[in-house]
């Protein structure tokens, strides 16, 4: 049985909103994690390109 902070039973609408908020929070966490991974990959590619460019210009 699910109760609210006042000890009363939650209404179905409240429960739906709580579950919806939890799903949205999880989606945001997953998306920001994927975004950070993509940014890290892009930074690595940029570093590699800069390194290759510096090697070519030094020769």
C-alpha distance matrix in Angstrom:
0.0 3.8 6.6 10.3 13.2 14.0 10.9 10.3 7.7 9.0 11.4 11.9 15.1 13.8 11.5 14.7 16.8 14.9 15.1 18.7 19.6 18.5 20.7 23.5 23.5 23.8 26.6 28.4 28.3 29.7 32.3 33.5 33.8 35.9 38.0 38.8 39.9 42.1 43.7 44.4 46.1 48.1 49.3 50.4 52.4 54.0 54.9 56.6 58.5 59.7 60.9 62.8 64.4 65.5 67.0 68.9 70.3 71.4 73.6
3.8 0.0 3.8 6.9 10.1 11.5 9.1 8.6 6.1 6.2 9.3 10.2 12.7 10.7 8.6 12.2 13.7 11.6 12.4 15.9 16.4 15.6 18.1 20.6 20.5 21.2 24.0 25.5 25.6 27.3 29.7 30.8 31.3 33.5 35.3 36.2 37.5 39.7 41.0 41.9 43.8 45.6 46.7 48.0 50.0 51.4 52.4 54.2 56.0 57.1 58.4 60.4 61.8 62.9 64.6 66.5 67.7 68.9 71.2
6.6 3.8 0.0 3.8 6.8 7.7 5.5 5.3 4.4 5.4 9.1 11.2 13.2 10.6 9.8 13.6 14.4 12.3 14.2 17.3 17.2 17.0 19.9 21.9 21.5 22.8 25.6 26.6 26.8 28.9 31.2 31.9 32.7 35.1 36.6 37.3 39.0 41.1 42.2 43.1 45.2 46.9 47.8 49.3 51.4 52.6 53.5 55.5 57.3 58.2 59.6 61.7 63.0 64.0 65.8 67.7 68.7 69.9 72.4
10.3 6.9 3.8 0.0 3.8 5.5 5.4 5.6 6.1 5.6 9.2 11.7 12.6 9.4 9.7 13.3 13.0 11.1 13.8 16.5 15.7 16.1 19.3 20.7 20.1 22.0 24.7 25.2 25.7 28.1 30.1 30.5 31.6 34.2 35.3 35.9 37.9 40.0 40.7 41.8 44.1 45.6 46.3 48.1 50.2 51.1 52.1 54.3 56.0 56.7 58.2 60.4 61.5 62.4 64.4 66.3 67.1 68.4 70.9
13.2 10.1 6.8 3.8 0.0 3.8 5.5 7.5 9.3 9.4 12.7 15.4 15.8 12.3 13.0 16.4 15.5 13.3 16.3 18.7 17.3 17.6 21.1 22.1 21.0 23.1 26.0 26.1 26.2 29.0 30.9 30.9 32.0 34.9 35.8 36.1 38.3 40.5 40.9 41.9 44.4 45.9 46.2 48.1 50.4 51.1 51.9 54.3 56.0 56.5 58.0 60.4 61.4 62.1 64.2 66.2 66.9 68.0 70.7
14.0 11.5 7.7 5.5 3.8 0.0 3.8 5.6 8.7 9.8 12.8 16.1 16.7 13.7 14.8 18.3 17.6 16.0 19.1 21.4 20.3 20.9 24.3 25.3 24.5 26.6 29.4 29.5 29.8 32.6 34.4 34.4 35.7 38.5 39.3 39.7 42.0 44.1 44.5 45.6 48.1 49.5 49.9 51.8 54.1 54.7 55.6 58.0 59.7 60.1 61.6 64.1 65.0 65.7 67.9 69.9 70.5 71.6 74.3
10.9 9.1 5.5 5.4 5.5 3.8 0.0 3.8 6.7 9.0 12.3 15.4 16.8 14.1 14.5 18.2 18.3 16.5 19.0 21.8 21.1 21.2 24.5 26.0 25.3 27.0 29.9 30.4 30.6 33.1 35.2 35.4 36.4 39.1 40.3 40.7 42.7 44.9 45.6 46.5 48.9 50.5 51.0 52.7 55.0 55.9 56.7 59.0 60.8 61.4 62.7 65.1 66.2 67.0 69.0 71.0 71.8 72.9 75.5
10.3 8.6 5.3 5.6 7.5 5.6 3.8 0.0 3.8 6.4 9.1 12.5 14.1 12.0 12.7 16.3 16.8 15.6 18.0 20.7 20.5 21.1 24.0 25.5 25.4 27.1 29.7 30.5 31.0 33.3 35.2 35.8 37.0 39.4 40.6 41.4 43.3 45.3 46.2 47.3 49.5 51.0 51.8 53.6 55.6 56.6 57.6 59.8 61.4 62.2 63.7 65.9 67.0 68.0 70.0 71.9 72.7 73.9 76.5
7.7 6.1 4.4 6.1 9.3 8.7 6.7 3.8 0.0 3.8 6.4 9.3 11.6 10.0 10.0 13.5 14.7 13.7 15.6 18.4 18.8 19.2 21.7 23.6 23.9 25.3 27.7 28.9 29.6 31.5 33.5 34.5 35.5 37.7 39.1 40.1 41.8 43.7 44.8 46.1 48.0 49.6 50.6 52.3 54.2 55.3 56.5 58.5 60.1 61.1 62.6 64.6 65.8 66.9 68.8 70.6 71.6 72.9 75.4
9.0 6.2 5.4 5.6 9.4 9.8 9.0 6.4 3.8 0.0 3.8 6.4 8.2 6.2 6.5 10.0 10.9 10.2 12.3 14.8 15.3 16.1 18.5 20.2 20.6 22.2 24.4 25.6 26.5 28.5 30.2 31.3 32.6 34.6 35.9 37.1 38.8 40.6 41.7 43.1 45.0 46.4 47.6 49.3 51.1 52.2 53.5 55.5 57.0 58.0 59.6 61.6 62.6 63.9 65.8 67.5 68.5 69.9 72.3
11.4 9.3 9.1 9.2 12.7 12.8 12.3 9.1 6.4 3.8 0.0 3.8 5.5 5.4 6.4 8.8 10.2 10.9 12.6 14.4 15.6 16.9 18.7 20.2 21.4 23.0 24.7 26.1 27.5 29.1 30.6 32.0 33.5 35.2 36.4 37.9 39.7 41.1 42.3 44.0 45.7 47.0 48.3 50.2 51.7 52.8 54.4 56.3 57.6 58.7 60.5 62.3 63.3 64.7 66.7 68.2 69.1 70.8 73.1
11.9 10.2 11.2 11.7 15.4 16.1 15.4 12.5 9.3 6.4 3.8 0.0 3.8 5.5 5.1 6.2 8.8 9.9 10.6 12.2 14.3 15.4 16.5 18.4 20.0 21.2 22.6 24.4 25.9 27.2 28.6 30.4 31.8 33.2 34.5 36.3 37.8 39.1 40.6 42.4 43.8 45.1 46.7 48.4 49.8 51.0 52.7 54.5 55.7 57.0 58.8 60.4 61.5 63.1 64.9 66.3 67.4 69.2 71.4
15.1 12.7 13.2 12.6 15.8 16.7 16.8 14.1 11.6 8.2 5.5 3.8 0.0 3.8 5.4 5.1 6.3 8.7 10.0 10.5 12.4 14.4 15.4 16.5 18.4 20.1 21.1 22.5 24.5 25.9 26.9 28.6 30.4 31.7 32.7 34.6 36.4 37.4 38.7 40.7 42.2 43.2 44.8 46.8 48.1 49.1 50.9 52.8 53.8 55.1 57.1 58.7 59.5 61.1 63.2 64.4 65.4 67.2 69.5
13.8 10.7 10.6 9.4 12.3 13.7 14.1 12.0 10.0 6.2 5.4 5.5 3.8 0.0 3.8 5.4 5.2 6.2 8.7 9.8 10.6 12.4 14.3 15.3 16.5 18.6 20.0 21.1 22.7 24.6 25.8 27.0 28.8 30.5 31.4 33.0 34.9 36.3 37.3 39.1 40.9 42.0 43.3 45.3 46.8 47.8 49.4 51.4 52.6 53.6 55.5 57.3 58.2 59.6 61.7 63.2 64.0 65.7 68.1
11.5 8.6 9.8 9.7 13.0 14.8 14.5 12.7 10.0 6.5 6.4 5.1 5.4 3.8 0.0 3.8 5.4 5.1 6.2 8.5 9.8 10.6 12.4 14.2 15.3 16.7 18.5 20.0 21.3 22.8 24.4 25.9 27.2 28.9 30.3 31.8 33.4 34.9 36.2 37.8 39.5 40.8 42.2 44.0 45.5 46.7 48.2 50.1 51.4 52.6 54.3 56.1 57.2 58.6 60.5 62.0 63.1 64.7 67.0
14.7 12.2 13.6 13.3 16.4 18.3 18.2 16.3 13.5 10.0 8.8 6.2 5.1 5.4 3.8 0.0 3.8 5.5 5.2 6.0 8.6 9.9 10.5 12.2 14.1 15.4 16.5 18.3 20.0 21.2 22.4 24.3 25.8 27.1 28.4 30.3 31.8 33.0 34.5 36.3 37.7 38.9 40.6 42.3 43.6 44.9 46.6 48.3 49.5 50.9 52.7 54.3 55.3 56.9 58.8 60.1 61.3 63.0 65.2
16.8 13.7 14.4 13.0 15.5 17.6 18.3 16.8 14.7 10.9 10.2 8.8 6.3 5.2 5.4 3.8 0.0 3.8 5.5 5.0 6.1 8.6 9.8 10.4 12.1 14.2 15.2 16.3 18.3 20.0 20.9 22.3 24.2 25.7 26.6 28.4 30.3 31.4 32.6 34.5 36.2 37.1 38.6 40.6 42.0 42.9 44.7 46.7 47.7 48.9 50.8 52.5 53.4 54.9 57.0 58.3 59.2 61.0 63.4
14.9 11.6 12.3 11.1 13.3 16.0 16.5 15.6 13.7 10.2 10.9 9.9 8.7 6.2 5.1 5.5 3.8 0.0 3.8 5.4 5.1 6.3 8.8 10.0 10.6 12.5 14.4 15.4 16.7 18.6 20.1 21.2 22.7 24.6 25.7 27.1 28.9 30.5 31.6 33.2 35.0 36.3 37.5 39.4 41.0 42.1 43.6 45.5 46.9 47.9 49.7 51.5 52.5 53.9 55.9 57.4 58.4 60.0 62.3
15.1 12.4 14.2 13.8 16.3 19.1 19.0 18.0 15.6 12.3 12.6 10.6 10.0 8.7 6.2 5.2 5.5 3.8 0.0 3.8 5.4 5.0 6.3 8.7 9.8 10.7 12.4 14.3 15.4 16.7 18.4 20.1 21.3 22.8 24.3 25.9 27.4 28.8 30.4 31.9 33.4 34.9 36.4 38.0 39.5 40.8 42.4 44.1 45.5 46.8 48.4 50.1 51.3 52.8 54.6 56.1 57.3 58.9 61.0
18.7 15.9 17.3 16.5 18.7 21.4 21.8 20.7 18.4 14.8 14.4 12.2 10.5 9.8 8.5 6.0 5.0 5.4 3.8 0.0 3.8 5.4 5.1 6.2 8.6 9.9 10.6 12.3 14.3 15.4 16.5 18.3 20.0 21.2 22.4 24.3 25.9 27.0 28.5 30.4 31.8 32.9 34.6 36.4 37.7 38.9 40.7 42.4 43.5 44.9 46.7 48.3 49.3 50.9 52.8 54.1 55.2 57.0 59.2
19.6 16.4 17.2 15.7 17.3 20.3 21.1 20.5 18.8 15.3 15.6 14.3 12.4 10.6 9.8 8.6 6.1 5.1 5.4 3.8 0.0 3.8 5.5 5.1 6.1 8.6 9.9 10.5 12.3 14.3 15.3 16.4 18.3 20.1 20.9 22.5 24.4 25.7 26.8 28.6 30.4 31.4 32.8 34.8 36.3 37.2 38.8 40.8 42.0 43.1 45.0 46.8 47.7 49.1 51.1 52.6 53.5 55.2 57.6
18.5 15.6 17.0 16.1 17.6 20.9 21.2 21.1 19.2 16.1 16.9 15.4 14.4 12.4 10.6 9.9 8.6 6.3 5.0 5.4 3.8 0.0 3.8 5.5 5.1 6.2 8.7 9.9 10.7 12.4 14.3 15.5 16.6 18.6 20.0 21.2 22.8 24.5 25.8 27.2 29.0 30.5 31.7 33.4 35.1 36.3 37.7 39.5 41.0 42.2 43.8 45.6 46.8 48.1 50.0 51.6 52.7 54.2 56.5
20.7 18.1 19.9 19.3 21.1 24.3 24.5 24.0 21.7 18.5 18.7 16.5 15.4 14.3 12.4 10.5 9.8 8.8 6.3 5.1 5.5 3.8 0.0 3.8 5.4 5.2 6.2 8.7 10.0 10.7 12.3 14.3 15.4 16.7 18.3 20.1 21.3 22.7 24.4 26.0 27.3 28.7 30.4 32.0 33.3 34.8 36.4 38.0 39.3 40.8 42.4 44.0 45.2 46.8 48.5 50.0 51.2 52.9 55.0
23.5 20.6 21.9 20.7 22.1 25.3 26.0 25.5 23.6 20.2 20.2 18.4 16.5 15.3 14.2 12.2 10.4 10.0 8.7 6.2 5.1 5.5 3.8 0.0 3.8 5.4 5.1 6.2 8.7 9.9 10.5 12.2 14.2 15.4 16.3 18.2 20.0 21.0 22.3 24.3 25.8 26.8 28.4 30.4 31.6 32.7 34.5 36.3 37.4 38.7 40.6 42.2 43.1 44.8 46.7 48.0 49.1 50.9 53.1
23.5 20.5 21.5 20.1 21.0 24.5 25.3 25.4 23.9 20.6 21.4 20.0 18.4 16.5 15.3 14.1 12.1 10.6 9.8 8.6 6.1 5.1 5.4 3.8 0.0 3.8 5.5 5.2 6.3 8.7 10.0 10.7 12.3 14.4 15.3 16.6 18.5 20.1 21.1 22.7 24.6 25.8 27.0 28.9 30.5 31.6 33.0 35.0 36.4 37.4 39.1 41.0 42.0 43.4 45.3 46.9 47.9 49.4 51.8
23.8 21.2 22.8 22.0 23.1 26.6 27.0 27.1 25.3 22.2 23.0 21.2 20.1 18.6 16.7 15.4 14.2 12.5 10.7 9.9 8.6 6.2 5.2 5.4 3.8 0.0 3.8 5.4 5.1 6.2 8.6 10.0 10.6 12.4 14.2 15.5 16.7 18.5 20.1 21.3 22.9 24.5 25.9 27.4 29.0 30.5 31.8 33.5 35.1 36.4 37.9 39.6 40.9 42.3 44.0 45.6 46.9 48.4 50.5
26.6 24.0 25.6 24.7 26.0 29.4 29.9 29.7 27.7 24.4 24.7 22.6 21.1 20.0 18.5 16.5 15.2 14.4 12.4 10.6 9.9 8.7 6.2 5.1 5.5 3.8 0.0 3.8 5.5 5.2 6.1 8.5 9.8 10.6 12.1 14.2 15.5 16.5 18.3 20.0 21.2 22.6 24.4 26.0 27.2 28.6 30.4 31.9 33.1 34.7 36.4 37.8 39.0 40.7 42.4 43.8 45.1 46.8 48.9
28.4 25.5 26.6 25.2 26.1 29.5 30.4 30.5 28.9 25.6 26.1 24.4 22.5 21.1 20.0 18.3 16.3 15.4 14.3 12.3 10.5 9.9 8.7 6.2 5.2 5.4 3.8 0.0 3.8 5.5 5.2 6.0 8.4 9.9 10.4 12.1 14.2 15.3 16.3 18.2 20.0 20.9 22.3 24.3 25.8 26.7 28.4 30.3 31.5 32.7 34.5 36.3 37.2 38.7 40.7 42.1 43.1 44.8 47.1
28.3 25.6 26.8 25.7 26.2 29.8 30.6 31.0 29.6 26.5 27.5 25.9 24.5 22.7 21.3 20.0 18.3 16.7 15.4 14.3 12.3 10.7 10.0 8.7 6.3 5.1 5.5 3.8 0.0 3.8 5.6 5.3 6.1 8.7 9.9 10.6 12.4 14.3 15.4 16.6 18.5 20.1 21.2 22.8 24.6 25.8 27.1 29.0 30.5 31.6 33.1 35.1 36.3 37.5 39.3 41.1 42.2 43.6 45.9
29.7 27.3 28.9 28.1 29.0 32.6 33.1 33.3 31.5 28.5 29.1 27.2 25.9 24.6 22.8 21.2 20.0 18.6 16.7 15.4 14.3 12.4 10.7 9.9 8.7 6.2 5.2 5.5 3.8 0.0 3.8 5.6 5.1 6.3 8.6 10.0 10.7 12.5 14.4 15.5 16.8 18.6 20.2 21.4 23.0 24.6 26.0 27.5 29.0 30.6 32.0 33.5 35.0 36.5 38.1 39.6 41.0 42.5 44.6
32.3 29.7 31.2 30.1 30.9 34.4 35.2 35.2 33.5 30.2 30.6 28.6 26.9 25.8 24.4 22.4 20.9 20.1 18.4 16.5 15.3 14.3 12.3 10.5 10.0 8.6 6.1 5.2 5.6 3.8 0.0 3.8 5.4 5.1 6.1 8.6 9.9 10.5 12.3 14.3 15.4 16.5 18.4 20.1 21.2 22.5 24.4 26.0 27.1 28.6 30.4 31.8 32.9 34.7 36.4 37.7 39.0 40.8 42.8
33.5 30.8 31.9 30.5 30.9 34.4 35.4 35.8 34.5 31.3 32.0 30.4 28.6 27.0 25.9 24.3 22.3 21.2 20.1 18.3 16.4 15.5 14.3 12.2 10.7 10.0 8.5 6.0 5.3 5.6 3.8 0.0 3.8 5.4 4.9 6.1 8.6 9.8 10.4 12.2 14.2 15.2 16.4 18.4 20.0 20.9 22.4 24.4 25.7 26.8 28.6 30.4 31.4 32.8 34.7 36.2 37.3 38.8 41.2
33.8 31.3 32.7 31.6 32.0 35.7 36.4 37.0 35.5 32.6 33.5 31.8 30.4 28.8 27.2 25.8 24.2 22.7 21.3 20.0 18.3 16.6 15.4 14.2 12.3 10.6 9.8 8.4 6.1 5.1 5.4 3.8 0.0 3.8 5.4 5.2 6.3 8.7 10.0 10.7 12.5 14.4 15.5 16.8 18.7 20.2 21.3 23.0 24.7 26.0 27.3 29.1 30.5 31.8 33.4 35.2 36.5 37.8 40.0
35.9 33.5 35.1 34.2 34.9 38.5 39.1 39.4 37.7 34.6 35.2 33.2 31.7 30.5 28.9 27.1 25.7 24.6 22.8 21.2 20.1 18.6 16.7 15.4 14.4 12.4 10.6 9.9 8.7 6.3 5.1 5.4 3.8 0.0 3.8 5.5 5.1 6.2 8.7 9.9 10.7 12.4 14.3 15.5 16.7 18.5 20.1 21.4 22.8 24.5 26.0 27.4 28.8 30.5 32.0 33.4 34.9 36.5 38.4
38.0 35.3 36.6 35.3 35.8 39.3 40.3 40.6 39.1 35.9 36.4 34.5 32.7 31.4 30.3 28.4 26.6 25.7 24.3 22.4 20.9 20.0 18.3 16.3 15.3 14.2 12.1 10.4 9.9 8.6 6.1 4.9 5.4 3.8 0.0 3.8 5.4 5.1 6.2 8.6 9.9 10.6 12.3 14.3 15.4 16.5 18.4 20.1 21.2 22.5 24.4 26.0 26.9 28.6 30.5 31.8 32.9 34.7 36.8
38.8 36.2 37.3 35.9 36.1 39.7 40.7 41.4 40.1 37.1 37.9 36.3 34.6 33.0 31.8 30.3 28.4 27.1 25.9 24.3 22.5 21.2 20.1 18.2 16.6 15.5 14.2 12.1 10.6 10.0 8.6 6.1 5.2 5.5 3.8 0.0 3.8 5.4 5.1 6.2 8.6 9.9 10.5 12.4 14.3 15.3 16.5 18.5 20.1 21.0 22.6 24.6 25.7 26.9 28.8 30.5 31.6 33.0 35.3
39.9 37.5 39.0 37.9 38.3 42.0 42.7 43.3 41.8 38.8 39.7 37.8 36.4 34.9 33.4 31.8 30.3 28.9 27.4 25.9 24.4 22.8 21.3 20.0 18.5 16.7 15.5 14.2 12.4 10.7 9.9 8.6 6.3 5.1 5.4 3.8 0.0 3.8 5.5 5.1 6.3 8.7 10.0 10.7 12.6 14.4 15.4 16.8 18.7 20.1 21.3 22.9 24.6 26.0 27.4 29.1 30.6 31.9 33.9
42.1 39.7 41.1 40.0 40.5 44.1 44.9 45.3 43.7 40.6 41.1 39.1 37.4 36.3 34.9 33.0 31.4 30.5 28.8 27.0 25.7 24.5 22.7 21.0 20.1 18.5 16.5 15.3 14.3 12.5 10.5 9.8 8.7 6.2 5.1 5.4 3.8 0.0 3.8 5.4 5.1 6.2 8.7 9.9 10.7 12.4 14.3 15.5 16.7 18.5 20.1 21.3 22.6 24.5 26.0 27.3 28.8 30.5 32.4
43.7 41.0 42.2 40.7 40.9 44.5 45.6 46.2 44.8 41.7 42.3 40.6 38.7 37.3 36.2 34.5 32.6 31.6 30.4 28.5 26.8 25.8 24.4 22.3 21.1 20.1 18.3 16.3 15.4 14.4 12.3 10.4 10.0 8.7 6.2 5.1 5.5 3.8 0.0 3.8 5.4 5.1 6.2 8.6 9.9 10.5 12.3 14.3 15.3 16.4 18.3 20.1 21.0 22.5 24.4 25.9 26.9 28.6 30.8
44.4 41.9 43.1 41.8 41.9 45.6 46.5 47.3 46.1 43.1 44.0 42.4 40.7 39.1 37.8 36.3 34.5 33.2 31.9 30.4 28.6 27.2 26.0 24.3 22.7 21.3 20.0 18.2 16.6 15.5 14.3 12.2 10.7 9.9 8.6 6.2 5.1 5.4 3.8 0.0 3.8 5.4 5.1 6.3 8.7 9.9 10.6 12.5 14.4 15.4 16.6 18.6 20.0 21.1 22.8 24.6 25.9 27.1 29.3
46.1 43.8 45.2 44.1 44.4 48.1 48.9 49.5 48.0 45.0 45.7 43.8 42.2 40.9 39.5 37.7 36.2 35.0 33.4 31.8 30.4 29.0 27.3 25.8 24.6 22.9 21.2 20.0 18.5 16.8 15.4 14.2 12.5 10.7 9.9 8.6 6.3 5.1 5.4 3.8 0.0 3.8 5.5 5.1 6.3 8.7 9.9 10.7 12.5 14.4 15.5 16.8 18.5 20.2 21.4 22.9 24.6 26.1 27.9
48.1 45.6 46.9 45.6 45.9 49.5 50.5 51.0 49.6 46.4 47.0 45.1 43.2 42.0 40.8 38.9 37.1 36.3 34.9 32.9 31.4 30.5 28.7 26.8 25.8 24.5 22.6 20.9 20.1 18.6 16.5 15.2 14.4 12.4 10.6 9.9 8.7 6.2 5.1 5.4 3.8 0.0 3.8 5.4 5.1 6.2 8.6 9.9 10.6 12.3 14.3 15.4 16.5 18.4 20.1 21.2 22.6 24.4 26.4
49.3 46.7 47.8 46.3 46.2 49.9 51.0 51.8 50.6 47.6 48.3 46.7 44.8 43.3 42.2 40.6 38.6 37.5 36.4 34.6 32.8 31.7 30.4 28.4 27.0 25.9 24.4 22.3 21.2 20.2 18.4 16.4 15.5 14.3 12.3 10.5 10.0 8.7 6.2 5.1 5.5 3.8 0.0 3.8 5.4 5.0 6.1 8.6 9.9 10.5 12.3 14.3 15.2 16.4 18.4 20.1 21.0 22.5 24.8
50.4 48.0 49.3 48.1 48.1 51.8 52.7 53.6 52.3 49.3 50.2 48.4 46.8 45.3 44.0 42.3 40.6 39.4 38.0 36.4 34.8 33.4 32.0 30.4 28.9 27.4 26.0 24.3 22.8 21.4 20.1 18.4 16.8 15.5 14.3 12.4 10.7 9.9 8.6 6.3 5.1 5.4 3.8 0.0 3.8 5.4 5.1 6.3 8.7 9.9 10.6 12.5 14.3 15.4 16.7 18.6 20.1 21.3 23.2
52.4 50.0 51.4 50.2 50.4 54.1 55.0 55.6 54.2 51.1 51.7 49.8 48.1 46.8 45.5 43.6 42.0 41.0 39.5 37.7 36.3 35.1 33.3 31.6 30.5 29.0 27.2 25.8 24.6 23.0 21.2 20.0 18.7 16.7 15.4 14.3 12.6 10.7 9.9 8.7 6.3 5.1 5.4 3.8 0.0 3.8 5.4 5.1 6.2 8.7 9.9 10.7 12.3 14.3 15.5 16.7 18.5 20.2 21.8
54.0 51.4 52.6 51.1 51.1 54.7 55.9 56.6 55.3 52.2 52.8 51.0 49.1 47.8 46.7 44.9 42.9 42.1 40.8 38.9 37.2 36.3 34.8 32.7 31.6 30.5 28.6 26.7 25.8 24.6 22.5 20.9 20.2 18.5 16.5 15.3 14.4 12.4 10.5 9.9 8.7 6.2 5.0 5.4 3.8 0.0 3.8 5.4 5.1 6.2 8.6 9.9 10.5 12.2 14.3 15.4 16.5 18.3 20.4
54.9 52.4 53.5 52.1 51.9 55.6 56.7 57.6 56.5 53.5 54.4 52.7 50.9 49.4 48.2 46.6 44.7 43.6 42.4 40.7 38.8 37.7 36.4 34.5 33.0 31.8 30.4 28.4 27.1 26.0 24.4 22.4 21.3 20.1 18.4 16.5 15.4 14.3 12.3 10.6 9.9 8.6 6.1 5.1 5.4 3.8 0.0 3.8 5.5 5.1 6.2 8.7 9.9 10.6 12.4 14.4 15.4 16.6 18.9
56.6 54.2 55.5 54.3 54.3 58.0 59.0 59.8 58.5 55.5 56.3 54.5 52.8 51.4 50.1 48.3 46.7 45.5 44.1 42.4 40.8 39.5 38.0 36.3 35.0 33.5 31.9 30.3 29.0 27.5 26.0 24.4 23.0 21.4 20.1 18.5 16.8 15.5 14.3 12.5 10.7 9.9 8.6 6.3 5.1 5.4 3.8 0.0 3.8 5.5 5.1 6.2 8.6 10.0 10.7 12.5 14.4 15.6 17.2
58.5 56.0 57.3 56.0 56.0 59.7 60.8 61.4 60.1 57.0 57.6 55.7 53.8 52.6 51.4 49.5 47.7 46.9 45.5 43.5 42.0 41.0 39.3 37.4 36.4 35.1 33.1 31.5 30.5 29.0 27.1 25.7 24.7 22.8 21.2 20.1 18.7 16.7 15.3 14.4 12.5 10.6 9.9 8.7 6.2 5.1 5.5 3.8 0.0 3.8 5.4 5.1 6.1 8.6 9.9 10.6 12.3 14.3 15.9
59.7 57.1 58.2 56.7 56.5 60.1 61.4 62.2 61.1 58.0 58.7 57.0 55.1 53.6 52.6 50.9 48.9 47.9 46.8 44.9 43.1 42.2 40.8 38.7 37.4 36.4 34.7 32.7 31.6 30.6 28.6 26.8 26.0 24.5 22.5 21.0 20.1 18.5 16.4 15.4 14.4 12.3 10.5 9.9 8.7 6.2 5.1 5.5 3.8 0.0 3.8 5.5 5.0 6.1 8.6 9.9 10.5 12.2 14.6
60.9 58.4 59.6 58.2 58.0 61.6 62.7 63.7 62.6 59.6 60.5 58.8 57.1 55.5 54.3 52.7 50.8 49.7 48.4 46.7 45.0 43.8 42.4 40.6 39.1 37.9 36.4 34.5 33.1 32.0 30.4 28.6 27.3 26.0 24.4 22.6 21.3 20.1 18.3 16.6 15.5 14.3 12.3 10.6 9.9 8.6 6.2 5.1 5.4 3.8 0.0 3.8 5.5 5.2 6.2 8.8 10.1 10.7 12.8
62.8 60.4 61.7 60.4 60.4 64.1 65.1 65.9 64.6 61.6 62.3 60.4 58.7 57.3 56.1 54.3 52.5 51.5 50.1 48.3 46.8 45.6 44.0 42.2 41.0 39.6 37.8 36.3 35.1 33.5 31.8 30.4 29.1 27.4 26.0 24.6 22.9 21.3 20.1 18.6 16.8 15.4 14.3 12.5 10.7 9.9 8.7 6.2 5.1 5.5 3.8 0.0 3.8 5.5 5.1 6.3 8.8 10.1 11.2
64.4 61.8 63.0 61.5 61.4 65.0 66.2 67.0 65.8 62.6 63.3 61.5 59.5 58.2 57.2 55.3 53.4 52.5 51.3 49.3 47.7 46.8 45.2 43.1 42.0 40.9 39.0 37.2 36.3 35.0 32.9 31.4 30.5 28.8 26.9 25.7 24.6 22.6 21.0 20.0 18.5 16.5 15.2 14.3 12.3 10.5 9.9 8.6 6.1 5.0 5.5 3.8 0.0 3.8 5.4 5.2 6.2 8.6 10.3
65.5 62.9 64.0 62.4 62.1 65.7 67.0 68.0 66.9 63.9 64.7 63.1 61.1 59.6 58.6 56.9 54.9 53.9 52.8 50.9 49.1 48.1 46.8 44.8 43.4 42.3 40.7 38.7 37.5 36.5 34.7 32.8 31.8 30.5 28.6 26.9 26.0 24.5 22.5 21.1 20.2 18.4 16.4 15.4 14.3 12.2 10.6 10.0 8.6 6.1 5.2 5.5 3.8 0.0 3.8 5.5 5.2 6.1 8.8
67.0 64.6 65.8 64.4 64.2 67.9 69.0 70.0 68.8 65.8 66.7 64.9 63.2 61.7 60.5 58.8 57.0 55.9 54.6 52.8 51.1 50.0 48.5 46.7 45.3 44.0 42.4 40.7 39.3 38.1 36.4 34.7 33.4 32.0 30.5 28.8 27.4 26.0 24.4 22.8 21.4 20.1 18.4 16.7 15.5 14.3 12.4 10.7 9.9 8.6 6.2 5.1 5.4 3.8 0.0 3.8 5.6 5.3 6.6
68.9 66.5 67.7 66.3 66.2 69.9 71.0 71.9 70.6 67.5 68.2 66.3 64.4 63.2 62.0 60.1 58.3 57.4 56.1 54.1 52.6 51.6 50.0 48.0 46.9 45.6 43.8 42.1 41.1 39.6 37.7 36.2 35.2 33.4 31.8 30.5 29.1 27.3 25.9 24.6 22.9 21.2 20.1 18.6 16.7 15.4 14.4 12.5 10.6 9.9 8.8 6.3 5.2 5.5 3.8 0.0 3.8 5.5 5.6
70.3 67.7 68.7 67.1 66.9 70.5 71.8 72.7 71.6 68.5 69.1 67.4 65.4 64.0 63.1 61.3 59.2 58.4 57.3 55.2 53.5 52.7 51.2 49.1 47.9 46.9 45.1 43.1 42.2 41.0 39.0 37.3 36.5 34.9 32.9 31.6 30.6 28.8 26.9 25.9 24.6 22.6 21.0 20.1 18.5 16.5 15.4 14.4 12.3 10.5 10.1 8.8 6.2 5.2 5.6 3.8 0.0 3.8 5.6
71.4 68.9 69.9 68.4 68.0 71.6 72.9 73.9 72.9 69.9 70.8 69.2 67.2 65.7 64.7 63.0 61.0 60.0 58.9 57.0 55.2 54.2 52.9 50.9 49.4 48.4 46.8 44.8 43.6 42.5 40.8 38.8 37.8 36.5 34.7 33.0 31.9 30.5 28.6 27.1 26.1 24.4 22.5 21.3 20.2 18.3 16.6 15.6 14.3 12.2 10.7 10.1 8.6 6.1 5.3 5.5 3.8 0.0 3.8
73.6 71.2 72.4 70.9 70.7 74.3 75.5 76.5 75.4 72.3 73.1 71.4 69.5 68.1 67.0 65.2 63.4 62.3 61.0 59.2 57.6 56.5 55.0 53.1 51.8 50.5 48.9 47.1 45.9 44.6 42.8 41.2 40.0 38.4 36.8 35.3 33.9 32.4 30.8 29.3 27.9 26.4 24.8 23.2 21.8 20.4 18.9 17.2 15.9 14.6 12.8 11.2 10.3 8.8 6.6 5.6 5.6 3.8 0.0
